[in-house]
Amino acid sequence: MRKATSMLMIFILLIAAIGVIVYAKDTLSKSPPAVACPNTVYDATTNPAPMLNCKAIWDLASEDAINNATSETRRSVDMFISNIKNYEKCGDFIVKADWARPMDSSAYGAYTAPATGSAWDGGFLPNSQADECAALTCKQCYCTTVVSLANLGDLMNAYFDSGAADKAFCKPIFDQIFQEASVMVGTIAMTTITNMVLMNSAAFFSEFERHKTLSATEAMAATYTFGALIVNQMIVPIIIYSFIEFLEGFPVLFQGTFGDFEAEWYNKVMVMIMGTAVTNIIAFPLGAAAPNIVAWVKRKLTGCMAHSQKVLNEMYQPADFSLAKRYGQALCALYYTIVLSACAPPLLVAAFFLFIIIFYVDKMILLKFSKRPPMYDHKLNEMFLNMAPFAAWFHLAIATWAFGYYEIPSYTIGLPSIAGTGIDANAVSSQSANADDSNVDYTGAPAQFDFMARLKRLNALVPFLFFVVLTVSLFLAKLVDKLLKPICGAIFGNKGPEKIDEVPPFDQLIMPGQVGYEDPVPEGELNNKLSGLRSYRIEDNPKYAKLFPEVIGGESGRRETPAKAPKTQNMA
């Protein structure tokens, strides 16, 4: 019951993190899909036949649309954009950051947008949203061209100077840029704060469960810390931003924008995860040192006001060194680094600096500012060793999925050339410029869970083979240890050495001579019998007297007071 209560309370804390990610997803979903703007410009050498030629349809530059409020092209573009029904649908016309839908002169011709205040006629493609999305793409490319995004000063000047009526054309684009940046930074900050709350809550709820030993309490605290951190930092962003087709309509989860590891997924989700990983380089060591920092500040501010020696002694009491928190942090960092390193190699660099900094910070805290840690048994280390190997298993699974994405160039089994162009040439060539876009796929993408299409790509086949080998080795070893070993032991009568992981409660211990001491211990139960010693006093056990010559005179069993205490005696 206590364990269920602990897990429920930790889940409630995670709901706050889920809410932040959902808000970020809803905000970023309104942003236009990224398009490589040079591919929307005609060039006789490098781009002689662009799918979308912005200058041919809306020549914003020639009319200086950013400064000219009377520009007809500017009014037309704004009218097209205001009639976009769903920004996410604009991604249907973009493949690998290239516009994929044909938009030649037979489509737009001599079209003129309706007058201001008139009903919208559907644009020059009344049966498609391609023209509205194309207008948004051209506006985005124009605004980011006239203002250099690489120069923060120019961007800030354009943002704050765009409030005037004649310069408000690009303000929505700049607003979106700043909103995306602020939401991303805010999400990373909230995830970091939530991580700190979850770490402290894990220790509290582990104690709430009342385990019998300190090591069992710390092992459970480390498990809760690892689980909460990895869910908050890695799993929640992935499932919130992911879209699974057969789960469409499911509440909140898997209702995102990305059905695969496409370019925009890396720009939004992976950047968020990497940002949190970089923040952890400072947050984890700082969180570990926080109790010592708080105690030092408290001593400086209130030490002179201590009204008794007891209060002053408490101020100088060293802080506890939480081994469970550090195990959970290390395992979390190990997991998100190894699992996602195939998609984001910079995570390896972040982990390198994180572990180096944590090592030196913890070394200083342990040796100079902390209490001596208690004697732990094997449970913490066993927990870590049991969980760590599965990071490699998840790594190979993610690598197989990520490298099997159809837009990534790869040698494909059965095809002599390198596949991965992304755009389906047959769909493009068969689609007339002014036709209906319903049920047309320009990407040439396979079904979302077409695993064979992924495994035919050599990039995915190599990690998949290692995935199979590791799966057999990991789970077969578990199967042999948990199932076959006990069966063989029962058949051949080899039960192996007795393993005692816990100590019975004090009130259940049986001393020699008490009732039940001679009864055999039932199989599977803890041995609650003390050794044959009735007392730990040396006088009552003269045969051990020779082991303590400094306090016992020879083997007579008579205690003697030494003339001088040895230098090595522990006076504590």
Rosetta blueprint (number, residue, H / E / L):
1 M L
2 R H
3 K H
4 A H
5 T H
6 S H
7 M H
8 L H
9 M H
10 I H
11 F H
12 I H
13 L H
14 L H
15 I H
16 A H
17 A H
18 I H
19 G H
20 V H
21 I H
22 V H
23 Y H
24 A H
25 K H
26 D H
27 T H
28 L H
29 S L
30 K L
31 S L
32 P L
33 P L
34 A L
35 V L
36 A L
37 C H
38 P H
39 N H
40 T H
41 V L
42 Y L
43 D E
44 A L
45 T L
46 T L
47 N E
48 P L
49 A L
50 P L
51 M L
52 L E
53 N L
54 C H
55 K H
56 A H
57 I H
58 W L
59 D L
60 L L
61 A L
62 S L
63 E L
64 D L
65 A L
66 I L
67 N L
68 N L
69 A L
70 T L
71 S L
72 E H
73 T H
74 R H
75 R H
76 S H
77 V H
78 D H
79 M H
80 F H
81 I H
82 S H
83 N L
84 I L
85 K L
86 N L
87 Y H
88 E H
89 K H
90 C H
91 G H
92 D H
93 F H
94 I E
95 V E
96 K L
97 A L
98 D E
99 W E
100 A L
101 R L
102 P L
103 M E
104 D L
105 S H
106 S H
107 A H
108 Y H
109 G L
110 A L
111 Y L
112 T L
113 A L
114 P L
115 A L
116 T L
117 G L
118 S L
119 A L
120 W L
121 D L
122 G L
123 G L
124 F L
125 L L
126 P L
127 N L
128 S L
129 Q L
130 A H
131 D H
132 E H
133 C H
134 A H
135 A H
136 L H
137 T H
138 C H
139 K H
140 Q H
141 C H
142 Y H
143 C H
144 T H
145 T H
146 V H
147 V L
148 S L
149 L L
150 A L
151 N L
152 L H
153 G H
154 D H
155 L H
156 M H
157 N H
158 A H
159 Y H
160 F H
161 D H
162 S L
163 G L
164 A L
165 A H
166 D H
167 K H
168 A L
169 F L
170 C L
171 K H
172 P H
173 I H
174 F H
175 D H
176 Q H
177 I H
178 F H
179 Q H
180 E H
181 A H
182 S H
183 V H
184 M H
185 V H
186 G H
187 T H
188 I H
189 A H
190 M H
191 T H
192 T H
193 I H
194 T H
195 N H
196 M H
197 V H
198 L H
199 M H
200 N H
201 S H
202 A H
203 A H
204 F H
205 F H
206 S H
207 E H
208 F H
209 E L
210 R L
211 H L
212 K L
213 T L
214 L H
215 S H
216 A H
217 T H
218 E H
219 A H
220 M H
221 A H
222 A H
223 T H
224 Y H
225 T H
226 F H
227 G H
228 A H
229 L H
230 I H
231 V H
232 N H
233 Q H
234 M H
235 I H
236 V H
237 P H
238 I H
239 I H
240 I H
241 Y H
242 S E
243 F E
244 I L
245 E H
246 F H
247 L H
248 E L
249 G L
250 F L
251 P L
252 V L
253 L L
254 F L
255 Q E
256 G L
257 T L
258 F E
259 G L
260 D L
261 F L
262 E L
263 A H
264 E H
265 W H
266 Y H
267 N H
268 K H
269 V H
270 M H
271 V H
272 M H
273 I H
274 M H
275 G H
276 T H
277 A H
278 V H
279 T H
280 N H
281 I H
282 I H
283 A H
284 F H
285 P H
286 L H
287 G H
288 A H
289 A H
290 A H
291 P H
292 N H
293 I H
294 V H
295 A H
296 W H
297 V H
298 K H
299 R H
300 K H
301 L H
302 T H
303 G H
304 C H
305 M H
306 A L
307 H L
308 S L
309 Q H
310 K H
311 V H
312 L H
313 N H
314 E H
315 M H
316 Y L
317 Q L
318 P L
319 A E
320 D L
321 F L
322 S L
323 L H
324 A H
325 K H
326 R H
327 Y H
328 G H
329 Q H
330 A H
331 L H
332 C H
333 A H
334 L H
335 Y H
336 Y H
337 T H
338 I H
339 V H
340 L H
341 S L
342 A L
343 C L
344 A L
345 P L
346 P H
347 L H
348 L H
349 V H
350 A H
351 A H
352 F H
353 F H
354 L H
355 F H
356 I H
357 I H
358 I H
359 F H
360 Y H
361 V H
362 D H
363 K H
364 M H
365 I H
366 L H
367 L H
368 K H
369 F H
370 S E
371 K L
372 R L
373 P L
374 P L
375 M L
376 Y L
377 D L
378 H L
379 K H
380 L H
381 N H
382 E H
383 M H
384 F H
385 L H
386 N H
387 M H
388 A L
389 P H
390 F H
391 A H
392 A H
393 W H
394 F H
395 H H
396 L H
397 A H
398 I H
399 A H
400 T H
401 W H
402 A H
403 F H
404 G L
405 Y L
406 Y L
407 E L
408 I L
409 P L
410 S E
411 Y E
412 T E
413 I L
414 G L
415 L L
416 P L
417 S L
418 I E
419 A E
420 G L
421 T L
422 G L
423 I L
424 D L
425 A H
426 N H
427 A H
428 V H
429 S H
430 S H
431 Q L
432 S L
433 A L
434 N L
435 A L
436 D L
437 D L
438 S L
439 N L
440 V L
441 D L
442 Y L
443 T L
444 G L
445 A L
446 P L
447 A L
448 Q L
449 F L
450 D L
451 F H
452 M H
453 A H
454 R H
455 L H
456 K L
457 R E
458 L H
459 N H
460 A H
461 L H
462 V H
463 P H
464 F H
465 L H
466 F H
467 F H
468 V H
469 V H
470 L H
471 T H
472 V H
473 S H
474 L H
475 F H
476 L H
477 A H
478 K H
479 L H
480 V H
481 D H
482 K H
483 L H
484 L H
485 K H
486 P H
487 I H
488 C H
489 G H
490 A H
491 I H
492 F H
493 G L
494 N L
495 K L
496 G L
497 P L
498 E L
499 K L
500 I L
501 D L
502 E L
503 V L
504 P L
505 P L
506 F H
507 D H
508 Q H
509 L L
510 I E
511 M L
512 P L
513 G L
514 Q L
515 V L
516 G L
517 Y L
518 E L
519 D L
520 P L
521 V L
522 P L
523 E L
524 G L
525 E L
526 L L
527 N L
528 N L
529 K E
530 L L
531 S L
532 G L
533 L L
534 R L
535 S L
536 Y L
537 R L
538 I H
539 E H
540 D H
541 N L
542 P H
543 K H
544 Y H
545 A H
546 K H
547 L H
548 F L
549 P L
550 E L
551 V L
552 I E
553 G L
554 G L
555 E L
556 S L
557 G L
558 R L
559 R E
560 E L
561 T L
562 P L
563 A L
564 K L
565 A L
566 P L
567 K L
568 T L
569 Q L
570 N L
571 M L
572 A L
